[in-house]
Amino acid sequence: MRRKILFVCVENSNRSQMAEAFARHHGGDRVEAFSAGSRPSGKINPKAIRFMAELDIDLAGHRSQPLSDVDGIDFDAVITMGCGDNCPWVPARLREDWALADPRDMDDDGYRAVRDDISRRVIDLLRRLD
């Protein structure tokens, strides 16, 4: 059974985009991954594209989208990215908040550290959902 996972942050331009891509990368055909923002920026941060490309994961075709774009989907898991009250409640069997710092203004090493933390968390989440 394919698990449906939604990753939510405010702008849907950094953390949630990387998490969606890692879920697809690590989960393969057993996962249907989505990401959305409560106030989407309308673009993917060029840093996210660059640092994911270092791992041969392409975000260039992704787009920043609002939560309304994923209305009506029954999610197995909804993961918020530390956005507190700015991330509305979306029903799911499993809900977690990963209190991750927004890497938007971090230096390269800081951005990579957040990226790698997201990858580890996604791998753990996939293991728990199996």
C-alpha positions as CSV (number, residue, x, y, z in Angstrom):
1,M,0.0,0.0,0.0
2,R,1.4,3.4,-1.0
3,R,1.7,5.8,2.0
4,K,0.6,9.4,1.4
5,I,2.7,11.9,3.3
6,L,2.3,15.7,3.4
7,F,5.1,18.0,4.5
8,V,4.0,21.5,5.5
9,C,5.9,24.7,6.2
10,V,5.0,28.4,5.8
11,E,6.6,29.3,2.4
12,N,6.9,25.8,0.9
13,S,10.3,26.8,-0.6
14,N,12.9,25.1,1.6
15,R,12.3,22.5,4.3
16,S,9.0,21.0,3.1
17,Q,10.3,20.8,-0.5
18,M,13.4,18.9,0.6
19,A,11.4,16.6,2.7
20,E,9.0,15.8,-0.1
21,A,12.0,15.1,-2.4
22,F,13.7,12.9,0.2
23,A,10.4,10.9,0.8
24,R,10.2,10.2,-3.0
25,H,13.9,9.4,-3.2
26,H,14.1,7.1,-0.1
27,G,10.5,5.8,-0.4
28,G,10.4,5.0,-4.1
29,D,7.1,3.5,-5.3
30,R,5.8,2.8,-1.8
31,V,5.3,6.5,-1.1
32,E,3.2,9.3,-2.5
33,A,4.8,12.5,-1.1
34,F,3.4,16.1,-1.2
35,S,4.4,19.4,0.2
36,A,2.5,22.7,0.6
37,G,2.7,26.0,2.5
38,S,0.4,28.0,4.6
39,R,1.6,31.2,2.8
40,P,3.6,29.8,-0.2
41,S,6.3,32.0,-1.6
42,G,5.6,30.9,-5.2
43,K,9.2,29.8,-5.8
44,I,11.7,27.2,-4.6
45,N,14.7,28.7,-2.9
46,P,17.8,28.4,-5.3
47,K,19.8,27.2,-2.3
48,A,17.4,24.2,-1.9
49,I,17.8,23.4,-5.5
50,R,21.6,23.7,-5.3
51,F,22.1,21.7,-2.1
52,M,19.7,18.9,-3.2
53,A,21.5,18.7,-6.5
54,E,24.6,17.8,-4.6
55,L,22.8,14.6,-3.7
56,D,21.5,14.1,-7.3
57,I,18.0,15.1,-6.3
58,D,16.4,17.6,-8.7
59,L,14.1,20.2,-7.3
60,A,14.1,22.4,-10.4
61,G,10.7,21.1,-11.5
62,H,9.0,21.6,-8.1
63,R,6.7,24.5,-7.4
64,S,5.7,26.2,-4.2
65,Q,2.0,25.5,-3.6
66,P,-0.8,26.3,-1.1
67,L,-2.4,23.8,1.1
68,S,-5.6,24.2,-0.9
69,D,-3.8,22.3,-3.7
70,V,-3.9,19.1,-1.6
71,D,-7.4,19.4,-0.2
72,G,-9.4,16.1,-0.2
73,I,-6.4,13.8,0.0
74,D,-6.4,11.3,2.9
75,F,-2.9,11.4,4.4
76,D,-1.2,8.7,6.4
77,A,1.2,11.3,7.8
78,V,1.3,15.1,8.0
79,I,4.6,16.6,9.1
80,T,4.9,20.3,9.9
81,M,8.3,21.9,9.8
82,G,8.3,24.0,13.0
83,C,5.9,26.6,11.8
84,G,3.6,26.6,14.9
85,D,0.3,28.3,14.5
86,N,1.2,29.3,10.9
87,C,0.6,25.7,9.9
88,P,-3.1,24.8,10.0
89,W,-4.3,21.4,11.2
90,V,-4.6,18.8,8.4
91,P,-6.1,15.4,9.4
92,A,-3.9,12.3,9.2
93,R,-3.3,9.0,11.0
94,L,0.1,10.3,12.2
95,R,0.9,14.0,12.8
96,E,4.3,15.3,13.9
97,D,6.0,18.7,14.1
98,W,9.7,18.6,13.2
99,A,10.9,21.8,14.9
100,L,13.5,22.6,12.2
101,A,15.2,25.9,11.9
102,D,14.4,27.6,8.5
103,P,17.7,27.3,6.6
104,R,16.8,30.2,4.2
105,D,19.3,32.6,5.6
106,M,21.9,30.1,6.8
107,D,25.4,29.8,5.4
108,D,26.2,26.7,3.3
109,D,27.3,24.5,6.2
110,G,24.1,25.3,8.2
111,Y,21.9,24.7,5.2
112,R,23.5,21.3,4.5
113,A,23.1,20.4,8.2
114,V,19.3,21.1,8.0
115,R,19.1,19.2,4.7
116,D,20.9,16.2,6.1
117,D,18.7,16.2,9.3
118,I,15.6,16.2,7.1
119,S,16.9,13.2,5.2
120,R,17.5,11.3,8.4
121,R,14.1,12.2,9.7
122,V,12.4,11.1,6.5
123,I,14.2,7.7,6.6
124,D,13.0,7.2,10.1
125,L,9.4,8.3,9.3
126,L,9.3,5.8,6.3
127,R,10.5,3.0,8.6
128,R,7.8,3.7,11.1
129,L,5.1,3.9,8.4
130,D,6.0,0.5,6.9
